[in-house]
Amino acid sequence: MTRSTDFTRRALLAAGSAGLVLSVFARRSPAHADEGPFEIVLSEAEWRARLTKQQFAVLREEATERAFTSPLNDEKRKGMFHCAGCDLPAYSSEHKYDSGTGWPSFWKAQDGAIGTKEDRSLFSVRTEVHCRRCGGHFGHIFDDGPEPTGKRHCLNGVALSFKPAEAA
């Protein structure tokens, strides 16, 4: 191998490694930025005014809340879990279960309530799940859930609001 070829090969490896590191640590683009248009589209300032700081980080910037911090993880009442960004009913309490992961988990979403996309962050390929109406990031879907679907919708509680069922 010549000195020139060796230099070129090292330069390419260094550039590729730098690109990989930057892609892992760079801020991920929000779901709504690359998938739209969604029914509800607001400016960043409007979303910030509507959401708490943590809700904005999760719903609009695809952050993840710490495990075992959401009160919705322990919510056992009958009712509906809505998108905290646009109030779309997304998950029924009938489909919620305790996955032991520290995040609210469901084996099924309401029909037509969610959208998904491939997420290649953190050195893996996952399925990201978001609100189909406003694009707000909910969490991820994994293939280790209970029957009948075998799916685990592992969600950030801060991305949801809970509305108990009306008393009969």
C-alpha positions in Angstrom: 0.0 0.0 0.0 1.3 3.4 -0.9 1.6 6.3 1.6 -1.0 8.2 -0.4 -3.5 5.3 -0.3 -2.9 4.8 3.4 -3.5 8.6 4.1 -6.7 8.5 2.0 -8.0 5.4 3.8 -7.3 6.9 7.2 -9.0 10.2 6.2 -12.1 8.4 5.0 -12.3 6.3 8.2 -11.9 9.5 10.4 -14.5 11.3 8.4 -16.9 8.4 8.7 -16.3 8.0 12.4 -16.9 11.7 13.0 -20.1 11.5 11.0 -21.4 8.6 13.0 -20.6 10.3 16.3 -22.3 13.5 15.2 -25.4 11.6 14.0 -25.7 9.9 17.4 -25.2 13.0 19.5 -26.9 15.6 17.3 -30.4 16.7 18.2 -32.8 14.6 16.4 -35.3 16.3 14.2 -38.9 16.4 15.5 -41.3 13.9 14.0 -43.4 16.7 12.5 -40.5 18.2 10.6 -40.0 15.3 8.2 -43.4 13.6 7.9 -46.1 16.3 7.7 -48.3 17.7 6.8 -50.3 17.0 10.0 -53.8 18.3 10.7 -52.5 20.5 13.6 -49.5 22.5 12.7 -48.2 25.2 15.1 -45.1 27.3 15.2 -42.4 26.4 17.8 -43.5 29.5 19.9 -47.1 28.3 19.8 -46.1 24.8 20.9 -44.0 26.2 23.7 -46.9 28.3 24.9 -49.2 25.3 24.9 -46.9 22.7 26.5 -44.8 22.4 29.6 -41.0 22.4 29.1 -40.9 18.6 29.5 -43.9 18.1 27.2 -42.2 20.2 24.6 -39.0 18.3 24.9 -40.8 14.9 24.5 -43.5 15.7 22.0 -41.7 18.2 19.7 -38.0 17.2 20.2 -38.4 13.4 20.7 -36.8 13.4 24.2 -37.4 10.6 26.7 -38.6 11.1 30.2 -36.9 9.2 33.0 -38.3 5.7 33.8 -40.7 5.4 36.7 -41.3 9.2 36.9 -44.7 9.4 35.2 -47.9 9.2 37.4 -49.6 7.6 34.3 -47.4 4.6 34.7 -49.5 3.7 37.8 -52.9 4.9 36.4 -55.4 2.0 36.8 -58.7 3.7 36.3 -60.9 3.1 33.2 -60.6 5.8 30.7 -58.7 7.2 27.7 -55.2 8.4 27.3 -55.0 11.4 24.9 -52.2 13.2 23.1 -51.0 16.0 25.5 -50.4 18.2 22.4 -53.7 18.1 20.6 -56.0 16.0 22.8 -56.6 13.2 20.3 -57.8 10.0 22.1 -54.9 7.6 21.4 -54.9 4.7 23.9 -57.6 3.0 25.9 -57.0 1.9 29.5 -58.4 -1.5 28.3 -55.1 -2.0 26.4 -52.7 -0.8 29.1 -50.6 -3.2 31.0 -47.6 -3.2 33.4 -44.5 -4.0 31.3 -42.1 -3.4 34.2 -40.1 -0.9 32.1 -41.1 2.2 34.0 -43.1 3.8 31.2 -46.8 3.5 30.5 -47.2 0.5 28.1 -50.1 -0.5 25.9 -50.5 -3.5 23.5 -52.7 -1.5 21.1 -53.5 2.0 20.1 -56.9 3.4 19.1 -57.6 2.8 15.4 -56.3 5.7 13.3 -54.7 7.5 16.3 -51.0 6.9 15.7 -48.4 7.1 13.0 -45.0 5.4 13.0 -41.6 5.9 11.4 -38.2 4.1 11.5 -35.9 5.4 14.2 -32.2 4.6 13.6 -30.8 6.4 16.7 -28.8 4.9 19.5 -27.1 2.3 17.3 -30.3 0.4 16.7 -33.4 0.4 14.5 -36.7 0.9 16.4 -40.2 1.9 15.5 -41.1 5.4 16.7 -44.7 6.1 17.5 -46.3 9.6 17.3 -49.7 11.3 17.2 -51.2 11.1 13.7 -52.9 14.4 14.1 -50.1 16.7 15.4 -47.0 14.6 15.0 -46.2 14.7 18.7 -43.6 12.0 19.7 -45.1 9.4 22.1 -42.4 6.7 22.4 -41.5 3.5 20.6 -43.1 0.2 19.7 -41.4 -3.1 20.4 -42.2 -6.7 19.6 -42.1 -8.1 23.2 -45.7 -7.3 24.3 -48.5 -9.5 25.3 -51.1 -11.2 23.1 -53.1 -10.7 21.1 -50.8 -8.2 19.3 -47.3 -9.1 20.7 -46.6 -5.4 20.7 -45.4 -3.1 23.5 -46.2 0.6 22.9 -43.7 2.0 25.4 -44.8 5.6 25.9 -43.7 8.8 27.7 -46.4 9.6 30.2 -45.7 13.3 29.8 -46.8 13.0 26.1 -50.3 11.8 27.3 -53.1 13.1 29.4 -55.6 10.8 31.1 -59.4 11.3 31.1 -61.3 8.9 33.3 -64.4 7.2 32.0 -67.7 8.8 33.1 -69.3 7.2 36.1 -72.3 5.1 35.1 
